[in-house]
Amino acid sequence: MVDPLGGPREQTWEREERAHDSGGLDRESAAPHYRSRSIGRALADYRNVVLGAPEGSRVLEIGCGEGPNLLEFLGAGIDIVGIDISGRSISRAQERLRAAGFDPNAARHANAETLDFPEGSFDIICGAAILHHLADLSQVGKDIHRMLRPGGRCVFVEPLGYNPGASLYRRFTPASRTADEHPLRRPDLAAFTAPFGGHKLNFYHLCGLAANAAFLMTHSAVLFHILDAVAYPLDRLLLAVPGPIKYLAYTAVLQAWK
């Protein structure tokens, strides 16, 4: 498997680790996109799958970063371990866990594409904006399927790669992204979900892209929030309609089960 920039996939891993270890990713360059109502709804729906896990469930978070979701899930009493390719992020996550009174070993330095947890280790495997960083989604899907217990499920919230406006938006906010990110398309989703017994997608943030564009042109947070408030109910209506228009959304929450 070669990486998206033409070299061995090990080079992808090295670039991703360096990018996140450097602390140079500027998420605020894309602000206030990450505070849009639709993206907030997607993240809430993602977290609610994990928070709704039956008592006694064992959870793996892939790409836990500095641990914001990990802390929330541990605080809710969930038995969870988080992994991330960035040693810097894991060190920070462990500091935050220790300060909150949790076992710092709940955050571990590991590569999502070389995980070796035993078969049937987890009831839920989750991640926020992680799959689109990975080179071999077919193998990742097989590994996650193997690590899930019978009846287990995975849930991920990810960007999609079909909307030209979203692609333009990403081009204008390069400081918030790594070189190897590749928003997901149908072949990526099919490759990942192939081993599973079933899957479903929920879609978010279509009309809201107009608010993103307005912010890039005017840098007005006020205008962004006005347009975002108008777009949110429109998105709920449009993205509930069956058909391919859904894939023009910016974001999807993917669930797949064993």
N, C-alpha and C positions, 0 to 999 in steps of 0.2 A: 504493500500500500504506500503510495507517495503522498506527500503533503500538498496542500492547495497551491503552494508556490514552487513546486517542482522538485523537491528534494525528498530524502527519506523521512518517514514520519517522525523519527527521533528529533529531526530538526524543528518540526512543529512543536514538539513538547518543550524543547529548549527555548524557543522563542516565546512561547506562552508563559513559561516559568519566569524568564527574564522580564517580560512585560509587567507581570503582576508583582514580582519581587521589587522592581524599581520604584513602585509607588507613583509612576508617572501617568497613569490613566486618569484623565480629567473628566469624571462623570458630569461635572457641572457645566461642561461645554455643551452638553445636550439638554441642560435644564431649560425650562421646567418639565420637559417631556416625562421624566421619571415620576413626576407628581401629577400626571394627568389622571382623570377619573377612570378611564378605561384600563390603563396600565395598573392602577391601584386595584381595580376590580379583579383583573387577571391574577395579580399576586395574592389577593385575599382568597380567591377561589382555590388557588394552588395550595396555600397554607392550610386552608380548611380541610382539604383531603387528608393531610398529615395529622392535623389536630383532631380529626374525627376517627382516627384509627382505633380499633378495639383495644381495650385494656390488655396490657401484656405484649403488645406488638413491638417488634424490634425494627428500627428504622435506620437506613443509611442515607445521609445527605451527600450528594456528589457536588463538589464545587462550593464548599461552605464559606469560602473567603475568610473574612475576619470574624465570622460567627454570628451575625445578627439573627438569622433564622434559627440557628442552632441554640442560641440562648432562649429564644421564644419557645421552642419545642421542649427543651429541657425544663424550662419554667412551668410548662403545662404537664410535667410528669411523664413525658415520653422517653422511652429507652432508645437513645439515638447516638450514633457516631457520625461525625462529619469528616470528609477528606477534601484536600485541595492540593493542586500541583505547586502552589506558591508556598515555599517555606516561610517567607516573611508574613504572609497572611495567617498561616497556621500559628506562628509564634504569637501574633497579636490576638488570635482567637483564644489561644490557651491562657494568655494574660487575662482576657475578659472573663473566661470561664472561671479561672481561679478567684478573681475578684468577686464574682457572683456566688461563690461557694460551691461550684460544680467541679467535677473531676476534669482537669485539663486534658487528660488523655482521650476525652470524647472528641477532640479535634486532632487529626493525624495527617501528616505529610504523605501524600500518595498521588499517583497518576491514575486518572479515571479510565485510561485505556490499558492498564496493566494490573487491574485489581485481582487479588487472589483469595478473597474470602471464600470459605467453603460453600459448597452447594447447599441451598436452602437456608441461608443465614438470616434472611430478612423477610419481614412481612410487607414493608413498603420501602422503595428506593425512590428518592426524589432529588430534584435539582432545579435551580432557577437560573436561566440563561447560561447553560453549560453545554448542552448537546451541540450547539452550533459552533463550539470551539474545537470539537473533536474530529479527528481525521477519518476514522473507520467506524461509521455508525452501524454497519452490519455486525461487526464483531462486538461492539459495545452492547447492542441489543441482545446478542447471544449471551454475553457475560452477565448482564442484568437479569435475564430470564433464568440463568443457572443459579444466581445468588438468591433469587426469590423462593420462598416456600410455596407449596401448592396453594392456590387461591390468593397469592400475594399480588400486589400491583405496583406499578411505577407511575410517577406523575412528574411532569416537567413543564415549565413555562418557558417558551422559546419564541424568538423572532422568526417571521416568515419572509421568503425572498421573492415574492411576485409583484409587489406594488412598486411601480416606477418612482412614485413620490417618496416612498420609504427609502428606496435605494439612493435617491438624490439627497434625502435628509441625512442618511448615514455618511455620504460623501462629504457633506458640509460639517460633520462632527467627527472627524477622524481621531481627534485626541482622546475620545472616549472609548476607542475600540482597539483591538489588537489586529495584527496583520493577517492572521489566519481565520478570523471569524467568517462564517459563511451562513447567512440566514437560510433556514431550511426550506426545501422544496419537496414536492410530492415524492420523488425518488428517494430522498433522504429519509422521509417519514416511512416509506414502504420498507426500506432496508432495515431501519431500526425496529419496526413493529413485526417483521416477518416471523420471529419465533413465538409470538404471543398468541393466546387463544382468542383475543379480541382487543379492540382499542377504540377510543373516541377522541375527538378534538372539539374544543370550544374556542371561539374566535373573538378577538377584541381589537379595538382601535383602528377604525377605518376612516370615518369622517373626521375623527380627531387629528388625523395627519394635517388637516388644514390649519389647525391651531399650532402645530409644530412649525409649519411653513411661515405662519405669521410671526412667530417668535423669532425665527432666524432672520426675517427681513426687518423687523422693528425692534427686537430685543425688549418688547413690552410684555412684562408678566401679566399686567392687567388685561391686555387684549387676548393673550393666550388663555387666561382663565375664563373670559367671557365666551370665546369660541369653543373652548373645551366643554363648558357647561351646556352649550347648544348641541354640540356633536355627540355627547354621551348618550342621550335618549335615542338619537337617530341611529347610532351604532347598534344599540340594543335591538331596534326594529329590523334594520337591514341585515344584520348578521344572524337573525333568527330565521331568515328566508332560506330554504334549501337551494343549493346551486353553487356554482364555482365562484361566485362573487366573494364568498367567505375567505377564499385564499388570498384576496387582496388586502386582508387585514394585516396589521403590523405584527400582531402577537397571537399565539395559540397556547392553550393549556392542553397538553397531551397526556392521556391516561392509557395504560395498557396493562392487561392482567394475564396471569398464568393459569 
